[in-house]
Amino acid sequence: MTATATPTVTTETAAAVFTAAARATHWTRTNLGLRTEVNHGGYGWTVELPAGNEPHRARIAFRDSWGNVEHLDVPATWGQTLPIVEAAMAATRAL
């Protein structure tokens, strides 16, 4: 039996993905929180803002390419999370 490798994400890639999420204008509301998808480096990245009464940092939950989906759990810093929250709130605000 072979062990599957856990995908790694460099700090620079994570920062670029979080920056793209902070510019996202389309967010989907799920029972787990708000979610957006951004493209970077040939992958589609899913960034989530977890729901709940406690504050949570944004995180990269998945990346996909050519039908292959990798589950990730890469948390953003609070400094990266705040602009992502602003983008999500602006995109989901009722007019």
C-alpha positions in Angstrom: 0.0 0.0 0.0 1.4 3.4 -0.9 0.7 6.6 1.0 -0.6 9.5 -0.9 1.4 12.7 -0.7 -0.2 15.7 0.9 -0.1 18.6 -1.6 2.0 21.5 -0.6 1.4 25.1 -1.4 4.2 27.6 -1.3 3.8 30.8 0.7 4.1 32.9 -2.5 1.4 30.8 -4.2 -0.9 31.1 -1.2 -0.4 34.9 -1.0 -1.2 35.2 -4.7 -4.4 33.1 -4.3 -5.5 35.1 -1.3 -4.8 38.4 -3.2 -7.0 37.1 -6.1 -9.7 36.2 -3.6 -9.6 39.7 -2.2 -10.5 40.9 -5.7 -13.2 38.3 -6.3 -16.6 39.7 -7.2 -18.5 36.4 -7.3 -19.1 34.6 -4.0 -21.4 31.6 -3.2 -23.1 31.2 0.1 -23.1 27.7 1.4 -24.0 26.1 4.7 -20.3 26.1 5.5 -19.8 29.8 4.7 -18.9 32.0 1.7 -16.9 30.5 -1.1 -15.2 31.9 -4.2 -13.1 30.3 -6.9 -10.0 32.0 -8.4 -7.5 31.0 -11.0 -3.7 31.0 -10.5 -0.9 29.0 -12.0 -3.0 26.7 -14.0 -5.2 25.7 -11.1 -8.7 26.6 -9.9 -8.5 27.5 -6.2 -11.4 27.5 -3.8 -11.2 30.0 -1.0 -13.6 29.8 1.9 -14.7 32.1 4.7 -16.0 29.7 7.3 -19.4 30.4 8.8 -20.1 30.5 12.6 -20.3 32.8 15.5 -16.5 32.9 16.1 -14.2 34.7 13.7 -12.3 32.4 11.4 -9.5 33.1 9.0 -10.1 32.6 5.3 -8.6 29.3 3.9 -7.7 27.6 0.7 -9.9 24.5 0.7 -9.3 23.0 -2.7 -7.4 23.3 -5.9 -8.3 21.6 -9.1 -6.9 21.1 -12.6 -8.0 18.8 -15.4 -10.6 16.9 -13.3 -8.2 16.3 -10.4 -9.3 17.9 -7.1 -6.9 18.2 -4.2 -8.3 18.9 -0.7 -6.2 21.5 1.1 -6.4 23.4 4.3 -4.2 26.5 3.9 -5.2 29.2 6.3 -4.7 32.9 5.5 -3.2 35.4 8.0 -5.6 37.8 9.6 -4.1 40.5 7.4 -4.9 38.5 4.3 -8.4 37.6 5.6 -9.7 41.1 6.2 -9.6 42.2 2.5 -11.1 38.9 1.5 -14.0 39.5 4.0 -14.4 43.0 2.5 -14.6 41.6 -1.0 -17.1 38.9 0.0 -19.3 41.4 1.8 -19.3 43.8 -1.1 -20.2 41.0 -3.5 -23.0 39.6 -1.4 -24.5 42.9 -0.1 -28.1 43.2 -1.0 -28.9 46.4 -2.9 
